[in-house]
Amino acid sequence: MGARVAVVGGGISGLAAAWELSRAAQDLTISVLEGAERVGGKLRLAEVAGHLVDVGPESVLARRPEALTLICELGLATEVIHPAPVGASIVSRGRRWPMPRGTLMGVPSDPDSVRGLLTDAEVGRLIAETLTPPIHHDVPLGAFIEQRLGAAVTDRIVEPLLAGVYAGHSRSLSLEMAVPALHRAARDGIPVLEAARAAAAAASDARGPDTPVFASLRSGVGSLPLALTRRLRERGVEVRTGTTVRELRAVDGGWVLVSGPTIDEVEELFDAVVLATPAAPTARLLRTVAPRAAQALASIEYASVAIVTIAIDSSRGELAALADSSGFLVPPAESLTIKAATFTSTKWPALHEHFPETTFVRASIGRHREEATLQRPDEELAAAALADLATVLGQPLPDPVAVHVQRWGGGLPQYAVGHRLVVDRARAGLVPGLGLGGAAYDGVGIPACVGSGRAAARRVLAHLPD
Ligand SMILES: Cc1cc2nc3c(=O)[nH]c(=O)nc-3n(C[C@H](O)[C@H](O)[C@H](O)COP(=O)(O)OP(=O)(O)OC[C@H]3O[C@@H](n4cnc5c(N)ncnc54)[C@H](O)[C@@H]3O)c2cc1C
């Protein structure tokens, strides 16, 4: 029998790690140990009004290759769908404004594109960028943009865009991790407007004007871990759910993983282990075998969020307000409960063709350190989402036929200032035979997680005998 390798955590990072292991030249016995009763972690489908829809992530960035490459390797290329070419909007001073195109995480490549969303005075301030001395360390993204382009760019554009990705606050998040191109510009003393223009030009050259930025699957992003698990099992990989790993011990020549109830512990021996769990459980597992890595990971905070999915009978005539846009983002300055809404049925025509009788809208709630917003019953969260949608759209939606509330406690890691050093410390504190993959390290998006899981698998493979 070949070497035994365990992957702890059956989210997309762990499953991608197992996929990479299953393609290795070595003869391996691979086990994925997942604590929950289902695989996928944050990728999840739920039944709403009789249809299976995403209640976690609903798209992948098509500009990065990792997720689409995996999808193609699984033979699912024909299942890939793209959003309709309708724009999203940002709420500012009580009304919706078109989302400016070609921004670098909110920094406009064309200042005129944000006129309206910002006042003329605010646009004037951003055009007259204040150049600050080159920086040689990490800084808070929001504060840096405020210094360079004025508070309005941070508060009304950067903030809602970042909340959409990290559910975090721009004045706490790392410039280096969240927008590396701006960090390089800050380091090299380049105006950020110039960096945004260069990034927009490079992106349009690389993909051509009509290539979609986002993608999904016909059966939802949540179908990806299910398909991946099927393929892994076909390849002889054991994917075991309901198995929370409670302890990791180093023994002569390998690792013992302890799972099962404390009165009936199960101990299993492995030659190598990939930990693809969120930072807190990873830190607990590493406490004795890699205390420095554990300490670094324990410092990473998470934001909790909730997704409210609203299903409306499509035959109701009052849905025109949902037809012209893929949704909107809401900056904290607007004092609404929701931070974003997606008009799912408009954004994803292929889904709407699938279930035309139901129109789906989803709202997302929750920012870092604002857990109090979520501490109320599902019905109240749903009512708040419907009330905010009515406020922004200028009319109430028809009564829903179903509403689903999905809570994601500790849903998104926060890349605080200095996050790169934390990750470097965690990796430096590891010992051969252990790998780390997941949203806490190199990016929270699905492509980054897939890349991180696969890289962790390659790391442990490098230490196994051929
Ligand atoms: C609401 C929401 C919307 C999002 N939208 C998007 C989007 O549209 N596009 C996008 O690209 N990204 C999106 N993201 C981000 C992305 O979904 C996540 O960052 C990514 O799925 C994380 O994957 P992961 O495998 O690293 O972690 P997880 O999905 O958290 O998986 C970790 C797994 O480890 C298991 N586990 C934990 N502890 C143990 C243990 N001790 N033993 C065994 N198993 C354990 C957990 O049960 C879990 O299944 C969104 C995230 C959220 C929360």
The ligand as an SDF file (V2000), in Angstrom:
LIG
                    3D

 53 58  0  0  0  0  0  0  0  0999 V2000
  -22.1010   34.0600    1.9610 C   0  0  0  0  0  0  0  0  0  0  0  0
  -20.8280   33.9060    1.1720 C   0  0  0  0  0  0  0  0  0  0  0  0
  -20.8310   34.2440   -0.1650 C   0  0  0  0  0  0  0  0  0  0  0  0
  -19.6650   34.0820   -0.9110 C   0  0  0  0  0  0  0  0  0  0  0  0
  -19.6990   34.3920   -2.2340 N   0  0  0  0  0  0  0  0  0  0  0  0
  -18.6330   34.1090   -2.9990 C   0  0  0  0  0  0  0  0  0  0  0  0
  -18.7260   34.2080   -4.4120 C   0  0  0  0  0  0  0  0  0  0  0  0
  -19.7840   34.5460   -4.9800 O   0  0  0  0  0  0  0  0  0  0  0  0
  -17.6200   33.8910   -5.1440 N   0  0  0  0  0  0  0  0  0  0  0  0
  -16.4650   33.4650   -4.5590 C   0  0  0  0  0  0  0  0  0  0  0  0
  -15.4820   33.1860   -5.2740 O   0  0  0  0  0  0  0  0  0  0  0  0
  -16.3570   33.3250   -3.2120 N   0  0  0  0  0  0  0  0  0  0  0  0
  -17.4150   33.6160   -2.4300 C   0  0  0  0  0  0  0  0  0  0  0  0
  -17.3360   33.4380   -1.0780 N   0  0  0  0  0  0  0  0  0  0  0  0
  -16.0700   32.9750   -0.4750 C   0  0  0  0  0  0  0  0  0  0  0  0
  -15.8680   31.4680   -0.6560 C   0  0  0  0  0  0  0  0  0  0  0  0
  -17.0950   30.8120   -0.7320 O   0  0  0  0  0  0  0  0  0  0  0  0
  -15.1030   30.8700    0.5250 C   0  0  0  0  0  0  0  0  0  0  0  0
  -13.9770   31.6510    0.8450 O   0  0  0  0  0  0  0  0  0  0  0  0
  -14.6520   29.4490    0.2010 C   0  0  0  0  0  0  0  0  0  0  0  0
  -15.7430   28.6560   -0.1790 O   0  0  0  0  0  0  0  0  0  0  0  0
  -13.9390   28.8460    1.4050 C   0  0  0  0  0  0  0  0  0  0  0  0
  -13.6170   27.5140    1.1160 O   0  0  0  0  0  0  0  0  0  0  0  0
  -12.7140   26.6580    2.1030 P   0  0  0  0  0  0  0  0  0  0  0  0
  -12.7230   25.2610    1.6210 O   0  0  0  0  0  0  0  0  0  0  0  0
  -11.3880   27.3110    2.2650 O   0  0  0  0  0  0  0  0  0  0  0  0
  -13.4130   26.7750    3.5190 O   0  0  0  0  0  0  0  0  0  0  0  0
  -14.8200   26.2190    3.9890 P   0  0  0  0  0  0  0  0  0  0  0  0
  -15.8060   26.3070    2.9070 O   0  0  0  0  0  0  0  0  0  0  0  0
  -15.0810   26.9270    5.2770 O   0  0  0  0  0  0  0  0  0  0  0  0
  -14.5410   24.6710    4.2710 O   0  0  0  0  0  0  0  0  0  0  0  0
  -13.8770   24.2400    5.4180 C   0  0  0  0  0  0  0  0  0  0  0  0
  -14.4840   22.9120    5.8060 C   0  0  0  0  0  0  0  0  0  0  0  0
  -13.7770   22.4010    6.9500 O   0  0  0  0  0  0  0  0  0  0  0  0
  -14.7160   21.7410    7.7920 C   0  0  0  0  0  0  0  0  0  0  0  0
  -14.1180   21.6500    9.1200 N   0  0  0  0  0  0  0  0  0  0  0  0
  -13.8780   22.6460   10.0060 C   0  0  0  0  0  0  0  0  0  0  0  0
  -13.2600   22.1520   11.1020 N   0  0  0  0  0  0  0  0  0  0  0  0
  -13.1120   20.8200   10.9030 C   0  0  0  0  0  0  0  0  0  0  0  0
  -12.5270   19.7660   11.6700 C   0  0  0  0  0  0  0  0  0  0  0  0
  -11.9690   19.9840   12.8630 N   0  0  0  0  0  0  0  0  0  0  0  0
  -12.5440   18.5030   11.1610 N   0  0  0  0  0  0  0  0  0  0  0  0
  -13.0850   18.2470    9.9390 C   0  0  0  0  0  0  0  0  0  0  0  0
  -13.6620   19.2200    9.1660 N   0  0  0  0  0  0  0  0  0  0  0  0
  -13.6570   20.4850    9.6470 C   0  0  0  0  0  0  0  0  0  0  0  0
  -15.9500   22.6240    7.7030 C   0  0  0  0  0  0  0  0  0  0  0  0
  -17.1000   21.9020    8.0900 O   0  0  0  0  0  0  0  0  0  0  0  0
  -15.9440   23.0220    6.2290 C   0  0  0  0  0  0  0  0  0  0  0  0
  -16.7060   22.1350    5.4510 O   0  0  0  0  0  0  0  0  0  0  0  0
  -18.4730   33.6010   -0.2930 C   0  0  0  0  0  0  0  0  0  0  0  0
  -18.4820   33.2630    1.0630 C   0  0  0  0  0  0  0  0  0  0  0  0
  -19.6390   33.4090    1.7910 C   0  0  0  0  0  0  0  0  0  0  0  0
  -19.6460   33.0300    3.2490 C   0  0  0  0  0  0  0  0  0  0  0  0
  1  2  1  0
  2  3  1  0
  2 52  2  0
  3  4  2  0
  4  5  1  0
  4 50  1  0
  5  6  2  0
  6  7  1  0
  6 13  1  0
  7  8  2  0
  7  9  1  0
  9 10  1  0
 10 11  2  0
 10 12  1  0
 12 13  2  0
 13 14  1  0
 14 15  1  0
 14 50  1  0
 15 16  1  0
 16 17  1  0
 16 18  1  0
 18 19  1  0
 18 20  1  0
 20 21  1  0
 20 22  1  0
 22 23  1  0
 23 24  1  0
 24 25  2  0
 24 26  1  0
 24 27  1  0
 27 28  1  0
 28 29  2  0
 28 30  1  0
 28 31  1  0
 31 32  1  0
 32 33  1  0
 33 34  1  0
 33 48  1  0
 34 35  1  0
 35 36  1  0
 35 46  1  0
 36 37  1  0
 36 45  1  0
 37 38  2  0
 38 39  1  0
 39 40  1  0
 39 45  2  0
 40 41  1  0
 40 42  2  0
 42 43  1  0
 43 44  2  0
 44 45  1  0
 46 47  1  0
 46 48  1  0
 48 49  1  0
 50 51  2  0
 51 52  1  0
 52 53  1  0
M  END
$$$$
